[in-house]
Amino acid sequence: MKILVAEDDAEIGDYIRKGLVAEGHSVDHLTDGREALTQATLQPYDLFLFDRMLPGLDGLSLLKSLRAAQVATPAILLTSMGAVDDRVAGLRAGADDYIVKPFAFAELLARIDTIARRPGLRAEVTELRQGDLHLDLLTREAHRAGVAIDLQPREFLLLKHFMERPGRVQTRTILLEAVWGLHFDPKTSVVETHVSRLRAKIDKPFDKAYLTTLHGVGYVFQP
């Protein structure tokens, strides 16, 4: 599933993101309610996980705005406010479920699985296609114009990240966190090295380049 997490507590947000990624989900993590509102209306998601107390726009207002905009994506609210009135307010705002902090990650997964079993939810994405580039997420095989491309594990994750976000600038910081799980700069050229290797495999043998370097900014994948 593709999941948007809006949680301003860095430790909790990272805990949720890492756990969901380990379970095979694709996760975008934001810390501001207004940013989450913009993201949720621009990108298709299978599930929202929103903290109730967010800066910029609180979780209830965020959810009400999305429902008013006819965004029907299932949503789970995460909160430390466990009173009955608080839970009722969350459900009436459009939440499909409500989890009170602290919670066990196993419980969160169980509630996500319950929502995922509902009829009509989009099927799990098993492949990505951008231009003539094809990435099979089950076999981890890549092809461009019918030509097989041999990718190392980190190169596969890097390409998957780019293909899921065509046209969106990916900074070094974003890539370090999303692909390497690092929330600090290791002061090495690990990102640059892997992007260079990936470019040599998916772009160099072909007429058109998909990966572009924006000097001083980051990279963009645009077939």
Buried (B, 14 or more C-beta within 10 A) or exposed (E): BBBBBBBBBEEBBBEBBBBBBEEEBBBBBBBBBBBBBEBBEEEEBBBBBBBBBBEBBBBBBBBBBBBEEEBEBBBBBBBEBEEEEBBEBBEEBBBBBBBBEEEEBEEBBEBBEEBBEEEEBEEBEEEBEBBBBBBEBEEEBBBBEEEEBEBEEBBBBBBBBBBBBBEBEBEBBBBBBBBBEBEEEEEEEBBEEBBEBBBEBBBEEBEEEBBEBEEEEBBBBEB
